[in-house]
Amino acid sequence: MKGKGLISYEQFPVDPSITQGPYLSSEGPAFDAVSIFSFESQKDCEECWAIPEVVEDTAKCMDVETMIVLATER
């Protein structure tokens, strides 16, 4: 995605060794990671995620059916 509008990418995997705590459901963590994708604009973001090779690659590494997307600003 670099060169296609993505400015930066960070991934924070869930620590599977933490099995108890105030933020976990009784079934454990619902997701395996939090990923932050940064773009210059919403337009750049939408265009990048629509590129066929990005769509194809995303389907290989992410469960897009359960993925939650939140737009934020700094």
N, CA, C and O atoms as a Tripos MOL2 file, in Angstrom:
@<TRIPOS>MOLECULE
protein
  296   295    74     0     0
PROTEIN
NO_CHARGES

@<TRIPOS>ATOM
      1 N           0.8150   -1.1910    0.0000 N.3       1 MET1
      2 CA          0.0000    0.0000    0.0000 C.3       1 MET1
      3 C           0.8630    1.2610    0.0000 C.2       1 MET1
      4 O           0.3840    2.3510   -0.3150 O.2       1 MET1
      5 N           2.1420    1.1030    0.3570 N.am      2 LYS2
      6 CA          3.0580    2.2450    0.2570 C.3       2 LYS2
      7 C           3.1010    2.6710   -1.2020 C.2       2 LYS2
      8 O           3.1150    1.8300   -2.1010 O.2       2 LYS2
      9 N           3.1230    3.9620   -1.4320 N.am      3 GLY3
     10 CA          3.1140    4.4620   -2.7960 C.3       3 GLY3
     11 C           1.7260    4.5040   -3.4010 C.2       3 GLY3
     12 O           1.5540    4.9430   -4.5390 O.2       3 GLY3
     13 N           0.7350    4.0510   -2.6510 N.am      4 LYS4
     14 CA         -0.6430    4.0510   -3.1320 C.3       4 LYS4
     15 C          -1.5370    4.8970   -2.2270 C.2       4 LYS4
     16 O          -2.7580    4.7420   -2.2270 O.2       4 LYS4
     17 N          -0.9170    5.7920   -1.4550 N.am      5 GLY5
     18 CA         -1.6840    6.6850   -0.5890 C.3       5 GLY5
     19 C          -1.4670    6.4500    0.8920 C.2       5 GLY5
     20 O          -1.8150    7.3010    1.7100 O.2       5 GLY5
     21 N          -0.8950    5.3060    1.2530 N.am      6 LEU6
     22 CA         -0.6620    5.0100    2.6670 C.3       6 LEU6
     23 C           0.5500    5.7800    3.1610 C.2       6 LEU6
     24 O           1.6180    5.7220    2.5510 O.2       6 LEU6
     25 N           0.3900    6.5060    4.2700 N.am      7 ILE7
     26 CA          1.4960    7.2520    4.8710 C.3       7 ILE7
     27 C           2.2470    6.3690    5.8660 C.2       7 ILE7
     28 O           3.4750    6.2990    5.8410 O.2       7 ILE7
     29 N           1.4970    5.6940    6.7440 N.am      8 SER8
     30 CA          2.1410    4.8190    7.7200 C.3       8 SER8
     31 C           1.1900    3.7080    8.1340 C.2       8 SER8
     32 O          -0.0230    3.7970    7.9510 O.2       8 SER8
     33 N           1.7770    2.6610    8.6980 N.am      9 TYR9
     34 CA          1.0310    1.4950    9.1570 C.3       9 TYR9
     35 C           1.6750    0.9890   10.4410 C.2       9 TYR9
     36 O           2.8920    0.8170   10.5100 O.2       9 TYR9
     37 N           0.8540    0.7520   11.4500 N.am     10 GLU10
     38 CA          1.3210    0.1730   12.7030 C.3      10 GLU10
     39 C           0.3670   -0.9550   13.0810 C.2      10 GLU10
     40 O          -0.8440   -0.8480   12.8870 O.2      10 GLU10
     41 N           0.9260   -2.0400   13.6230 N.am     11 GLN11
     42 CA          0.0860   -3.1420   14.0880 C.3      11 GLN11
     43 C           0.4610   -3.4730   15.5220 C.2      11 GLN11
     44 O           1.6390   -3.5630   15.8680 O.2      11 GLN11
     45 N          -0.5550   -3.6510   16.3460 N.am     12 PHE12
     46 CA         -0.3810   -3.9770   17.7480 C.3      12 PHE12
     47 C          -1.1030   -5.2850   18.0290 C.2      12 PHE12
     48 O          -2.3110   -5.2830   18.2700 O.2      12 PHE12
     49 N          -0.3740   -6.4190   18.0020 N.am     13 PRO13
     50 CA         -1.0120   -7.7170   18.2580 C.3      13 PRO13
     51 C          -1.5250   -7.8150   19.6980 C.2      13 PRO13
     52 O          -0.9220   -7.2730   20.6250 O.2      13 PRO13
     53 N          -2.6290   -8.5040   19.8610 N.am     14 VAL14
     54 CA         -3.1700   -8.7820   21.1830 C.3      14 VAL14
     55 C          -2.2420   -9.7850   21.8590 C.2      14 VAL14
     56 O          -1.7770  -10.7300   21.2230 O.2      14 VAL14
     57 N          -1.9750   -9.5830   23.1340 N.am     15 ASP15
     58 CA         -1.1250  -10.4930   23.9030 C.3      15 ASP15
     59 C          -1.9790  -11.6700   24.3750 C.2      15 ASP15
     60 O          -2.7790  -11.5070   25.2960 O.2      15 ASP15
     61 N          -1.8290  -12.8620   23.7640 N.am     16 PRO16
     62 CA         -2.6790  -14.0000   24.1340 C.3      16 PRO16
     63 C          -2.3980  -14.5500   25.5320 C.2      16 PRO16
     64 O          -3.1820  -15.3430   26.0520 O.2      16 PRO16
     65 N          -1.2790  -14.1340   26.1480 N.am     17 SER17
     66 CA         -0.9770  -14.6230   27.4940 C.3      17 SER17
     67 C          -1.8250  -13.9250   28.5590 C.2      17 SER17
     68 O          -1.9310  -14.4050   29.6880 O.2      17 SER17
     69 N          -2.4240  -12.7950   28.1980 N.am     18 ILE18
     70 CA         -3.2970  -12.0850   29.1480 C.3      18 ILE18
     71 C          -4.6990  -12.6680   28.9930 C.2      18 ILE18
     72 O          -5.3690  -12.4450   27.9840 O.2      18 ILE18
     73 N          -5.1240  -13.4020   29.9860 N.am     19 THR19
     74 CA         -6.4080  -14.1030   29.8930 C.3      19 THR19
     75 C          -7.4600  -13.5630   30.8450 C.2      19 THR19
     76 O          -8.6080  -14.0090   30.8290 O.2      19 THR19
     77 N          -7.0680  -12.6000   31.6790 N.am     20 GLN20
     78 CA         -8.0230  -12.0230   32.6140 C.3      20 GLN20
     79 C          -7.8270  -10.5100   32.6540 C.2      20 GLN20
     80 O          -6.7410  -10.0070   32.3660 O.2      20 GLN20
     81 N          -8.8620   -9.8120   33.0050 N.am     21 GLY21
     82 CA         -8.7450   -8.3700   33.1580 C.3      21 GLY21
     83 C         -10.0490   -7.6750   32.8560 C.2      21 GLY21
     84 O         -10.9920   -8.2900   32.3590 O.2      21 GLY21
     85 N         -10.1010   -6.4010   33.1550 N.am     22 PRO22
     86 CA        -11.3490   -5.6610   33.0240 C.3      22 PRO22
     87 C         -11.7920   -5.4270   31.5770 C.2      22 PRO22
     88 O         -12.9460   -5.0650   31.3460 O.2      22 PRO22
     89 N         -10.9140   -5.6240   30.6110 N.am     23 TYR23
     90 CA        -11.2670   -5.3170   29.2240 C.3      23 TYR23
     91 C         -11.5020   -6.5550   28.3830 C.2      23 TYR23
     92 O         -11.7200   -6.4370   27.1770 O.2      23 TYR23
     93 N         -11.4670   -7.7390   28.9780 N.am     24 LEU24
     94 CA        -11.6770   -8.9760   28.2330 C.3      24 LEU24
     95 C         -13.0600   -9.5400   28.5130 C.2      24 LEU24
     96 O         -13.5570   -9.4730   29.6380 O.2      24 LEU24
     97 N         -13.6720  -10.0940   27.4820 N.am     25 SER25
     98 CA        -14.9260  -10.8070   27.7020 C.3      25 SER25
     99 C         -14.5760  -12.1780   28.2820 C.2      25 SER25
    100 O         -13.4070  -12.5630   28.3080 O.2      25 SER25
    101 N         -15.5580  -12.8930   28.7330 N.am     26 SER26
    102 CA        -15.3150  -14.2160   29.3030 C.3      26 SER26
    103 C         -14.7720  -15.1830   28.2590 C.2      26 SER26
    104 O         -14.1740  -16.1970   28.6170 O.2      26 SER26
    105 N         -14.9680  -14.8900   26.9760 N.am     27 GLU27
    106 CA        -14.4610  -15.7290   25.8920 C.3      27 GLU27
    107 C         -13.0420  -15.3420   25.4720 C.2      27 GLU27
    108 O         -12.4610  -15.9890   24.6010 O.2      27 GLU27
    109 N         -12.4850  -14.3110   26.0720 N.am     28 GLY28
    110 CA        -11.1500  -13.8600   25.6980 C.3      28 GLY28
    111 C         -11.2280  -12.7190   24.7030 C.2      28 GLY28
    112 O         -12.3120  -12.1970   24.4430 O.2      28 GLY28
    113 N         -10.0850  -12.3210   24.1390 N.am     29 PRO29
    114 CA        -10.0970  -11.1930   23.2000 C.3      29 PRO29
    115 C         -10.8850  -11.5280   21.9290 C.2      29 PRO29
    116 O         -10.8070  -12.6400   21.4060 O.2      29 PRO29
    117 N         -11.6340  -10.5540   21.4540 N.am     30 ALA30
    118 CA        -12.4500  -10.7570   20.2540 C.3      30 ALA30
    119 C         -11.6300  -10.6170   18.9670 C.2      30 ALA30
    120 O         -12.0540  -11.0770   17.9070 O.2      30 ALA30
    121 N         -10.4530   -9.9810   19.0600 N.am     31 PHE31
    122 CA         -9.6420   -9.7340   17.8770 C.3      31 PHE31
    123 C          -8.1960  -10.1070   18.1550 C.2      31 PHE31
    124 O          -7.7980  -10.2470   19.3120 O.2      31 PHE31
    125 N          -7.4170  -10.2680   17.1090 N.am     32 ASP32
    126 CA         -6.0140  -10.6580   17.2900 C.3      32 ASP32
    127 C          -5.0560   -9.4750   17.2200 C.2      32 ASP32
    128 O          -3.8860   -9.6090   17.5780 O.2      32 ASP32
    129 N          -5.5390   -8.3060   16.7610 N.am     33 ALA33
    130 CA         -4.6530   -7.1460   16.6660 C.3      33 ALA33
    131 C          -5.4580   -5.8710   16.4420 C.2      33 ALA33
    132 O          -6.6240   -5.8940   16.0470 O.2      33 ALA33
    133 N          -4.7870   -4.7680   16.7110 N.am     34 VAL34
    134 CA         -5.2890   -3.4480   16.3340 C.3      34 VAL34
    135 C          -4.2940   -2.9060   15.3210 C.2      34 VAL34
    136 O          -3.0920   -2.8640   15.5820 O.2      34 VAL34
    137 N          -4.7960   -2.4940   14.1710 N.am     35 SER35
    138 CA         -3.9270   -1.9580   13.1150 C.3      35 SER35
    139 C          -4.3100   -0.5140   12.8430 C.2      35 SER35
    140 O          -5.4900   -0.1660   12.8010 O.2      35 SER35
    141 N          -3.2920    0.3240   12.6600 N.am     36 ILE36
    142 CA         -3.5270    1.7340   12.3690 C.3      36 ILE36
    143 C          -2.9360    2.0480   10.9980 C.2      36 ILE36
    144 O          -1.7270    1.9480   10.7900 O.2      36 ILE36
    145 N          -3.7960    2.4230   10.0850 N.am     37 PHE37
    146 CA         -3.4050    2.8210    8.7380 C.3      37 PHE37
    147 C          -3.5960    4.3230    8.6430 C.2      37 PHE37
    148 O          -4.6930    4.8140    8.9090 O.2      37 PHE37
    149 N          -2.5660    5.0660    8.2730 N.am     38 SER38
    150 CA         -2.6640    6.5280    8.1860 C.3      38 SER38
    151 C          -2.5990    6.9760    6.7290 C.2      38 SER38
    152 O          -1.7480    6.5340    5.9570 O.2      38 SER38
    153 N          -3.5170    7.8590    6.3810 N.am     39 PHE39
    154 CA         -3.6090    8.4270    5.0390 C.3      39 PHE39
    155 C          -3.6820    9.9450    5.1590 C.2      39 PHE39
    156 O          -4.0740   10.4710    6.2010 O.2      39 PHE39
    157 N          -3.3100   10.6380    4.1090 N.am     40 GLU40
    158 CA         -3.3710   12.0950    4.0940 C.3      40 GLU40
    159 C          -4.8190   12.5920    4.1390 C.2      40 GLU40
    160 O          -5.1110   13.6240    4.7430 O.2      40 GLU40
    161 N          -5.7200   11.8470    3.4920 N.am     41 SER41
    162 CA         -7.1190   12.2790    3.4430 C.3      41 SER41
    163 C          -8.0420   11.0650    3.3460 C.2      41 SER41
    164 O          -7.5970    9.9540    3.0550 O.2      41 SER41
    165 N          -9.3080   11.2890    3.5880 N.am     42 GLN42
    166 CA        -10.2930   10.2160    3.4400 C.3      42 GLN42
    167 C         -10.3330    9.7370    1.9920 C.2      42 GLN42
    168 O         -10.4820    8.5440    1.7290 O.2      42 GLN42
    169 N         -10.1990   10.6660    1.0630 N.am     43 LYS43
    170 CA        -10.1930   10.3110   -0.3630 C.3      43 LYS43
    171 C          -9.0420    9.3600   -0.6760 C.2      43 LYS43
    172 O          -9.2350    8.3520   -1.3550 O.2      43 LYS43
    173 N          -7.8330    9.6810   -0.1760 N.am     44 ASP44
    174 CA         -6.6810    8.7950   -0.3900 C.3      44 ASP44
    175 C          -6.9430    7.4150    0.1960 C.2      44 ASP44
    176 O          -6.6050    6.3990   -0.4120 O.2      44 ASP44
    177 N          -7.5450    7.3860    1.3770 N.am     45 CYS45
    178 CA         -7.8600    6.1200    2.0380 C.3      45 CYS45
    179 C          -8.8230    5.2870    1.1900 C.2      45 CYS45
    180 O          -8.5630    4.1150    0.9180 O.2      45 CYS45
    181 N          -9.9150    5.8850    0.7820 N.am     46 GLU46
    182 CA        -10.9200    5.1690   -0.0030 C.3      46 GLU46
    183 C         -10.3520    4.6800   -1.3340 C.2      46 GLU46
    184 O         -10.6420    3.5620   -1.7630 O.2      46 GLU46
    185 N          -9.5490    5.5090   -1.9820 N.am     47 GLU47
    186 CA         -8.9550    5.1040   -3.2610 C.3      47 GLU47
    187 C          -7.9760    3.9540   -3.0810 C.2      47 GLU47
    188 O          -7.9410    3.0330   -3.8970 O.2      47 GLU47
    189 N          -7.1810    4.0040   -2.0150 N.am     48 CYS48
    190 CA         -6.2090    2.9440   -1.7600 C.3      48 CYS48
    191 C          -6.9100    1.6170   -1.4910 C.2      48 CYS48
    192 O          -6.5410    0.5960   -2.0730 O.2      48 CYS48
    193 N          -7.9120    1.6170   -0.6210 N.am     49 TRP49
    194 CA         -8.6100    0.3720   -0.2800 C.3      49 TRP49
    195 C          -9.3980   -0.1930   -1.4520 C.2      49 TRP49
    196 O          -9.8060   -1.3540   -1.4100 O.2      49 TRP49
    197 N          -9.6230    0.6010   -2.5010 N.am     50 ALA50
    198 CA        -10.3700    0.1380   -3.6770 C.3      50 ALA50
    199 C          -9.4650   -0.4360   -4.7730 C.2      50 ALA50
    200 O          -9.9730   -1.0000   -5.7430 O.2      50 ALA50
    201 N          -8.1430   -0.3090   -4.6450 N.am     51 ILE51
    202 CA         -7.2160   -0.8400   -5.6470 C.3      51 ILE51
    203 C          -7.3330   -2.3650   -5.6450 C.2      51 ILE51
    204 O          -7.2030   -2.9840   -4.5890 O.2      51 ILE51
    205 N          -7.5740   -2.9830   -6.8040 N.am     52 PRO52
    206 CA         -7.7840   -4.4350   -6.8470 C.3      52 PRO52
    207 C          -6.7020   -5.2580   -6.1430 C.2      52 PRO52
    208 O          -7.0320   -6.2150   -5.4430 O.2      52 PRO52
    209 N          -5.4400   -4.9190   -6.3050 N.am     53 GLU53
    210 CA         -4.3880   -5.7000   -5.6400 C.3      53 GLU53
    211 C          -4.4360   -5.5320   -4.1240 C.2      53 GLU53
    212 O          -4.0930   -6.4600   -3.3920 O.2      53 GLU53
    213 N          -4.8600   -4.3550   -3.6380 N.am     54 VAL54
    214 CA         -4.9950   -4.1340   -2.1970 C.3      54 VAL54
    215 C          -6.1830   -4.9450   -1.6740 C.2      54 VAL54
    216 O          -6.0950   -5.5610   -0.6120 O.2      54 VAL54
    217 N          -7.2890   -4.9470   -2.4140 N.am     55 VAL55
    218 CA         -8.4680   -5.7290   -2.0370 C.3      55 VAL55
    219 C          -8.0980   -7.2120   -1.9490 C.2      55 VAL55
    220 O          -8.4720   -7.8910   -0.9920 O.2      55 VAL55
    221 N          -7.3780   -7.7020   -2.9300 N.am     56 GLU56
    222 CA         -6.9750   -9.1110   -2.9730 C.3      56 GLU56
    223 C          -6.0410   -9.4590   -1.8100 C.2      56 GLU56
    224 O          -6.2270  -10.4790   -1.1460 O.2      56 GLU56
    225 N          -5.0480   -8.6220   -1.5680 N.am     57 ASP57
    226 CA         -4.0940   -8.8740   -0.4860 C.3      57 ASP57
    227 C          -4.7710   -8.7970    0.8800 C.2      57 ASP57
    228 O          -4.4750   -9.5960    1.7690 O.2      57 ASP57
    229 N          -5.6750   -7.8430    1.0440 N.am     58 THR58
    230 CA         -6.3970   -7.6860    2.2960 C.3      58 THR58
    231 C          -7.2040   -8.9420    2.6170 C.2      58 THR58
    232 O          -7.2440   -9.3800    3.7670 O.2      58 THR58
    233 N          -7.8380   -9.5120    1.6140 N.am     59 ALA59
    234 CA         -8.6410  -10.7210    1.8160 C.3      59 ALA59
    235 C          -7.7880  -11.8970    2.2760 C.2      59 ALA59
    236 O          -8.2980  -12.8140    2.9200 O.2      59 ALA59
    237 N          -6.4980  -11.8830    1.9550 N.am     60 LYS60
    238 CA         -5.5950  -12.9670    2.3640 C.3      60 LYS60
    239 C          -5.1960  -12.8470    3.8320 C.2      60 LYS60
    240 O          -4.9500  -13.8630    4.4810 O.2      60 LYS60
    241 N          -5.1260  -11.6170    4.3750 N.am     61 CYS61
    242 CA         -4.5870  -11.4480    5.7330 C.3      61 CYS61
    243 C          -5.5770  -10.9400    6.7600 C.2      61 CYS61
    244 O          -5.2760  -10.9640    7.9540 O.2      61 CYS61
    245 N          -6.7330  -10.4870    6.3500 N.am     62 MET62
    246 CA         -7.6920   -9.9400    7.3110 C.3      62 MET62
    247 C          -9.0620  -10.5540    7.0850 C.2      62 MET62
    248 O          -9.4390  -10.8780    5.9590 O.2      62 MET62
    249 N          -9.7900  -10.7040    8.1620 N.am     63 ASP63
    250 CA        -11.1690  -11.1690    8.0670 C.3      63 ASP63
    251 C         -12.0460   -9.9270    7.9130 C.2      63 ASP63
    252 O         -12.4820   -9.3340    8.9000 O.2      63 ASP63
    253 N         -12.2940   -9.5490    6.6810 N.am     64 VAL64
    254 CA        -13.0280   -8.3040    6.4290 C.3      64 VAL64
    255 C         -14.4870   -8.3790    6.8780 C.2      64 VAL64
    256 O         -15.1430   -7.3480    7.0260 O.2      64 VAL64
    257 N         -15.0000   -9.5970    7.0970 N.am     65 GLU65
    258 CA        -16.3780   -9.7470    7.5810 C.3      65 GLU65
    259 C         -16.5240   -9.3060    9.0370 C.2      65 GLU65
    260 O         -17.5860   -8.8250    9.4340 O.2      65 GLU65
    261 N         -15.4600   -9.4660    9.8390 N.am     66 THR66
    262 CA        -15.5340   -9.0920   11.2520 C.3      66 THR66
    263 C         -14.7090   -7.8600   11.5810 C.2      66 THR66
    264 O         -14.7250   -7.3870   12.7180 O.2      66 THR66
    265 N         -13.9880   -7.3340   10.5960 N.am     67 MET67
    266 CA        -13.1270   -6.1770   10.8070 C.3      67 MET67
    267 C         -13.9720   -4.9480   11.1690 C.2      67 MET67
    268 O         -15.0330   -4.7170   10.5890 O.2      67 MET67
    269 N         -13.4860   -4.1760   12.1250 N.am     68 ILE68
    270 CA        -14.1350   -2.9380   12.5130 C.3      68 ILE68
    271 C         -13.2440   -1.7900   12.0600 C.2      68 ILE68
    272 O         -12.0480   -1.7790   12.3520 O.2      68 ILE68
    273 N         -13.8160   -0.8300   11.3530 N.am     69 VAL69
    274 CA        -13.0590    0.3170   10.8500 C.3      69 VAL69
    275 C         -13.5660    1.5730   11.5470 C.2      69 VAL69
    276 O         -14.7680    1.8370   11.5820 O.2      69 VAL69
    277 N         -12.6340    2.3420   12.1000 N.am     70 LEU70
    278 CA        -12.9730    3.5920   12.7620 C.3      70 LEU70
    279 C         -12.1440    4.7050   12.1460 C.2      70 LEU70
    280 O         -10.9150    4.6300   12.1550 O.2      70 LEU70
    281 N         -12.7740    5.7130   11.6240 N.am     71 ALA71
    282 CA        -12.0560    6.8710   11.0770 C.3      71 ALA71
    283 C         -11.7590    7.8200   12.2380 C.2      71 ALA71
    284 O         -12.6430    8.1480   13.0290 O.2      71 ALA71
    285 N         -10.5180    8.2510   12.3260 N.am     72 THR72
    286 CA        -10.1210    9.1560   13.4060 C.3      72 THR72
    287 C          -9.2890   10.2980   12.8510 C.2      72 THR72
    288 O          -8.9010   10.2790   11.6830 O.2      72 THR72
    289 N          -9.0180   11.2780   13.6720 N.am     73 GLU73
    290 CA         -8.1290   12.3750   13.3310 C.3      73 GLU73
    291 C          -7.1740   12.5930   14.4780 C.2      73 GLU73
    292 O          -7.4850   12.2700   15.6250 O.2      73 GLU73
    293 N          -5.9980   13.1460   14.1720 N.am     74 ARG74
    294 CA         -5.0490   13.4920   15.2380 C.3      74 ARG74
    295 C          -5.3040   14.9040   15.6680 C.2      74 ARG74
    296 O          -4.6210   15.4110   16.5580 O.2      74 ARG74
@<TRIPOS>BOND
     1     1     2 1
     2     2     3 1
     3     3     4 2
     4     3     5 am
     5     5     6 1
     6     6     7 1
     7     7     8 2
     8     7     9 am
     9     9    10 1
    10    10    11 1
    11    11    12 2
    12    11    13 am
    13    13    14 1
    14    14    15 1
    15    15    16 2
    16    15    17 am
    17    17    18 1
    18    18    19 1
    19    19    20 2
    20    19    21 am
    21    21    22 1
    22    22    23 1
    23    23    24 2
    24    23    25 am
    25    25    26 1
    26    26    27 1
    27    27    28 2
    28    27    29 am
    29    29    30 1
    30    30    31 1
    31    31    32 2
    32    31    33 am
    33    33    34 1
    34    34    35 1
    35    35    36 2
    36    35    37 am
    37    37    38 1
    38    38    39 1
    39    39    40 2
    40    39    41 am
    41    41    42 1
    42    42    43 1
    43    43    44 2
    44    43    45 am
    45    45    46 1
    46    46    47 1
    47    47    48 2
    48    47    49 am
    49    49    50 1
    50    50    51 1
    51    51    52 2
    52    51    53 am
    53    53    54 1
    54    54    55 1
    55    55    56 2
    56    55    57 am
    57    57    58 1
    58    58    59 1
    59    59    60 2
    60    59    61 am
    61    61    62 1
    62    62    63 1
    63    63    64 2
    64    63    65 am
    65    65    66 1
    66    66    67 1
    67    67    68 2
    68    67    69 am
    69    69    70 1
    70    70    71 1
    71    71    72 2
    72    71    73 am
    73    73    74 1
    74    74    75 1
    75    75    76 2
    76    75    77 am
    77    77    78 1
    78    78    79 1
    79    79    80 2
    80    79    81 am
    81    81    82 1
    82    82    83 1
    83    83    84 2
    84    83    85 am
    85    85    86 1
    86    86    87 1
    87    87    88 2
    88    87    89 am
    89    89    90 1
    90    90    91 1
    91    91    92 2
    92    91    93 am
    93    93    94 1
    94    94    95 1
    95    95    96 2
    96    95    97 am
    97    97    98 1
    98    98    99 1
    99    99   100 2
   100    99   101 am
   101   101   102 1
   102   102   103 1
   103   103   104 2
   104   103   105 am
   105   105   106 1
   106   106   107 1
   107   107   108 2
   108   107   109 am
   109   109   110 1
   110   110   111 1
   111   111   112 2
   112   111   113 am
   113   113   114 1
   114   114   115 1
   115   115   116 2
   116   115   117 am
   117   117   118 1
   118   118   119 1
   119   119   120 2
   120   119   121 am
   121   121   122 1
   122   122   123 1
   123   123   124 2
   124   123   125 am
   125   125   126 1
   126   126   127 1
   127   127   128 2
   128   127   129 am
   129   129   130 1
   130   130   131 1
   131   131   132 2
   132   131   133 am
   133   133   134 1
   134   134   135 1
   135   135   136 2
   136   135   137 am
   137   137   138 1
   138   138   139 1
   139   139   140 2
   140   139   141 am
   141   141   142 1
   142   142   143 1
   143   143   144 2
   144   143   145 am
   145   145   146 1
   146   146   147 1
   147   147   148 2
   148   147   149 am
   149   149   150 1
   150   150   151 1
   151   151   152 2
   152   151   153 am
   153   153   154 1
   154   154   155 1
   155   155   156 2
   156   155   157 am
   157   157   158 1
   158   158   159 1
   159   159   160 2
   160   159   161 am
   161   161   162 1
   162   162   163 1
   163   163   164 2
   164   163   165 am
   165   165   166 1
   166   166   167 1
   167   167   168 2
   168   167   169 am
   169   169   170 1
   170   170   171 1
   171   171   172 2
   172   171   173 am
   173   173   174 1
   174   174   175 1
   175   175   176 2
   176   175   177 am
   177   177   178 1
   178   178   179 1
   179   179   180 2
   180   179   181 am
   181   181   182 1
   182   182   183 1
   183   183   184 2
   184   183   185 am
   185   185   186 1
   186   186   187 1
   187   187   188 2
   188   187   189 am
   189   189   190 1
   190   190   191 1
   191   191   192 2
   192   191   193 am
   193   193   194 1
   194   194   195 1
   195   195   196 2
   196   195   197 am
   197   197   198 1
   198   198   199 1
   199   199   200 2
   200   199   201 am
   201   201   202 1
   202   202   203 1
   203   203   204 2
   204   203   205 am
   205   205   206 1
   206   206   207 1
   207   207   208 2
   208   207   209 am
   209   209   210 1
   210   210   211 1
   211   211   212 2
   212   211   213 am
   213   213   214 1
   214   214   215 1
   215   215   216 2
   216   215   217 am
   217   217   218 1
   218   218   219 1
   219   219   220 2
   220   219   221 am
   221   221   222 1
   222   222   223 1
   223   223   224 2
   224   223   225 am
   225   225   226 1
   226   226   227 1
   227   227   228 2
   228   227   229 am
   229   229   230 1
   230   230   231 1
   231   231   232 2
   232   231   233 am
   233   233   234 1
   234   234   235 1
   235   235   236 2
   236   235   237 am
   237   237   238 1
   238   238   239 1
   239   239   240 2
   240   239   241 am
   241   241   242 1
   242   242   243 1
   243   243   244 2
   244   243   245 am
   245   245   246 1
   246   246   247 1
   247   247   248 2
   248   247   249 am
   249   249   250 1
   250   250   251 1
   251   251   252 2
   252   251   253 am
   253   253   254 1
   254   254   255 1
   255   255   256 2
   256   255   257 am
   257   257   258 1
   258   258   259 1
   259   259   260 2
   260   259   261 am
   261   261   262 1
   262   262   263 1
   263   263   264 2
   264   263   265 am
   265   265   266 1
   266   266   267 1
   267   267   268 2
   268   267   269 am
   269   269   270 1
   270   270   271 1
   271   271   272 2
   272   271   273 am
   273   273   274 1
   274   274   275 1
   275   275   276 2
   276   275   277 am
   277   277   278 1
   278   278   279 1
   279   279   280 2
   280   279   281 am
   281   281   282 1
   282   282   283 1
   283   283   284 2
   284   283   285 am
   285   285   286 1
   286   286   287 1
   287   287   288 2
   288   287   289 am
   289   289   290 1
   290   290   291 1
   291   291   292 2
   292   291   293 am
   293   293   294 1
   294   294   295 1
   295   295   296 2
@<TRIPOS>SUBSTRUCTURE
     1 MET1         2 RESIDUE 1 A MET
     2 LYS2         6 RESIDUE 1 A LYS
     3 GLY3        10 RESIDUE 1 A GLY
     4 LYS4        14 RESIDUE 1 A LYS
     5 GLY5        18 RESIDUE 1 A GLY
     6 LEU6        22 RESIDUE 1 A LEU
     7 ILE7        26 RESIDUE 1 A ILE
     8 SER8        30 RESIDUE 1 A SER
     9 TYR9        34 RESIDUE 1 A TYR
    10 GLU10       38 RESIDUE 1 A GLU
    11 GLN11       42 RESIDUE 1 A GLN
    12 PHE12       46 RESIDUE 1 A PHE
    13 PRO13       50 RESIDUE 1 A PRO
    14 VAL14       54 RESIDUE 1 A VAL
    15 ASP15       58 RESIDUE 1 A ASP
    16 PRO16       62 RESIDUE 1 A PRO
    17 SER17       66 RESIDUE 1 A SER
    18 ILE18       70 RESIDUE 1 A ILE
    19 THR19       74 RESIDUE 1 A THR
    20 GLN20       78 RESIDUE 1 A GLN
    21 GLY21       82 RESIDUE 1 A GLY
    22 PRO22       86 RESIDUE 1 A PRO
    23 TYR23       90 RESIDUE 1 A TYR
    24 LEU24       94 RESIDUE 1 A LEU
    25 SER25       98 RESIDUE 1 A SER
    26 SER26      102 RESIDUE 1 A SER
    27 GLU27      106 RESIDUE 1 A GLU
    28 GLY28      110 RESIDUE 1 A GLY
    29 PRO29      114 RESIDUE 1 A PRO
    30 ALA30      118 RESIDUE 1 A ALA
    31 PHE31      122 RESIDUE 1 A PHE
    32 ASP32      126 RESIDUE 1 A ASP
    33 ALA33      130 RESIDUE 1 A ALA
    34 VAL34      134 RESIDUE 1 A VAL
    35 SER35      138 RESIDUE 1 A SER
    36 ILE36      142 RESIDUE 1 A ILE
    37 PHE37      146 RESIDUE 1 A PHE
    38 SER38      150 RESIDUE 1 A SER
    39 PHE39      154 RESIDUE 1 A PHE
    40 GLU40      158 RESIDUE 1 A GLU
    41 SER41      162 RESIDUE 1 A SER
    42 GLN42      166 RESIDUE 1 A GLN
    43 LYS43      170 RESIDUE 1 A LYS
    44 ASP44      174 RESIDUE 1 A ASP
    45 CYS45      178 RESIDUE 1 A CYS
    46 GLU46      182 RESIDUE 1 A GLU
    47 GLU47      186 RESIDUE 1 A GLU
    48 CYS48      190 RESIDUE 1 A CYS
    49 TRP49      194 RESIDUE 1 A TRP
    50 ALA50      198 RESIDUE 1 A ALA
    51 ILE51      202 RESIDUE 1 A ILE
    52 PRO52      206 RESIDUE 1 A PRO
    53 GLU53      210 RESIDUE 1 A GLU
    54 VAL54      214 RESIDUE 1 A VAL
    55 VAL55      218 RESIDUE 1 A VAL
    56 GLU56      222 RESIDUE 1 A GLU
    57 ASP57      226 RESIDUE 1 A ASP
    58 THR58      230 RESIDUE 1 A THR
    59 ALA59      234 RESIDUE 1 A ALA
    60 LYS60      238 RESIDUE 1 A LYS
    61 CYS61      242 RESIDUE 1 A CYS
    62 MET62      246 RESIDUE 1 A MET
    63 ASP63      250 RESIDUE 1 A ASP
    64 VAL64      254 RESIDUE 1 A VAL
    65 GLU65      258 RESIDUE 1 A GLU
    66 THR66      262 RESIDUE 1 A THR
    67 MET67      266 RESIDUE 1 A MET
    68 ILE68      270 RESIDUE 1 A ILE
    69 VAL69      274 RESIDUE 1 A VAL
    70 LEU70      278 RESIDUE 1 A LEU
    71 ALA71      282 RESIDUE 1 A ALA
    72 THR72      286 RESIDUE 1 A THR
    73 GLU73      290 RESIDUE 1 A GLU
    74 ARG74      294 RESIDUE 1 A ARG
